[in-house]
Amino acid sequence: MSRSKWKPGYISYSLVKRILTSPQKNNFEVEERDTTVFPLLYNKSIRVYNGKIFKVIVPDENYLYFKLGCFANPRASIQHKKKVEKNK
């Protein structure tokens, strides 16, 4: 079930605290994929944990109010191999 539209976006208190206490630092690790992208996060390198690895995301104005989990897909995309016909 998705979050209600009338509620504000979610951002973890620990992430806001880390950003505000070290403004010169531009590299943050986040494990909460449900965190909403706010203008506070623009042009900062955010490493989002997808369950296996950390994926690097640099949000800009096109990412505004999306969830970080949208950009760190936990499943790998499957690419099927084409069959090669044998020459007879």
C-alpha positions in Angstrom: 0.0 0.0 0.0 1.5 3.3 -1.0 1.8 6.4 1.3 -1.1 8.8 1.4 -0.8 11.9 -0.8 -1.8 14.3 2.0 1.2 13.2 4.1 4.6 14.8 3.6 7.4 12.9 2.1 9.6 10.7 4.4 13.2 11.3 5.0 15.1 9.7 7.9 16.2 11.9 10.8 19.6 10.3 10.8 20.2 11.2 7.1 19.1 14.8 7.7 21.4 15.0 10.7 24.4 13.7 8.8 23.8 16.1 5.9 23.4 19.2 8.1 26.3 18.4 10.4 28.8 17.9 7.5 27.7 20.2 4.6 31.1 19.9 2.8 30.7 16.1 2.6 29.0 14.9 -0.5 29.0 11.1 -0.1 26.4 9.4 2.1 25.3 5.8 2.5 21.5 5.1 2.9 19.8 1.8 3.7 16.3 3.2 3.7 15.0 2.9 0.2 11.7 4.6 1.2 13.4 8.0 1.7 12.0 10.7 -0.5 14.4 12.9 -2.6 14.2 16.5 -1.4 16.1 19.5 -2.7 18.4 19.0 0.3 19.9 16.0 -1.5 20.7 17.7 -4.8 24.2 17.1 -6.2 25.2 14.9 -3.4 26.4 11.4 -4.1 24.1 9.0 -2.3 24.9 5.3 -2.1 21.6 3.4 -1.7 21.6 -0.2 -0.5 19.6 -2.6 -2.6 20.0 -5.7 -0.5 23.3 -6.8 -2.0 25.4 -3.8 -2.9 25.3 0.0 -2.7 24.3 1.8 -5.9 25.5 5.3 -6.4 22.8 8.0 -7.2 23.4 11.7 -7.8 19.9 13.3 -7.6 19.1 16.4 -9.6 15.8 18.3 -10.2 14.3 15.4 -12.2 14.5 13.1 -9.2 12.5 15.4 -7.0 9.9 13.7 -4.7 10.7 10.2 -6.0 11.8 7.5 -3.6 15.4 6.4 -3.5 14.3 2.8 -4.0 13.1 3.6 -7.5 16.7 4.1 -8.6 18.2 1.1 -6.8 16.4 -1.9 -8.2 17.0 -5.0 -6.1 16.5 -7.4 -8.9 18.9 -7.9 -11.8 17.5 -7.5 -15.3 17.5 -10.8 -17.2 18.8 -10.9 -20.7 18.2 -14.1 -22.6 20.8 -15.3 -25.1 19.8 -15.7 -28.7 20.2 -19.2 -30.2 22.9 -19.5 -32.7 22.1 -21.7 -35.7 24.6 -24.4 -36.6 25.9 -24.5 -40.2 25.2 -27.9 -41.7 
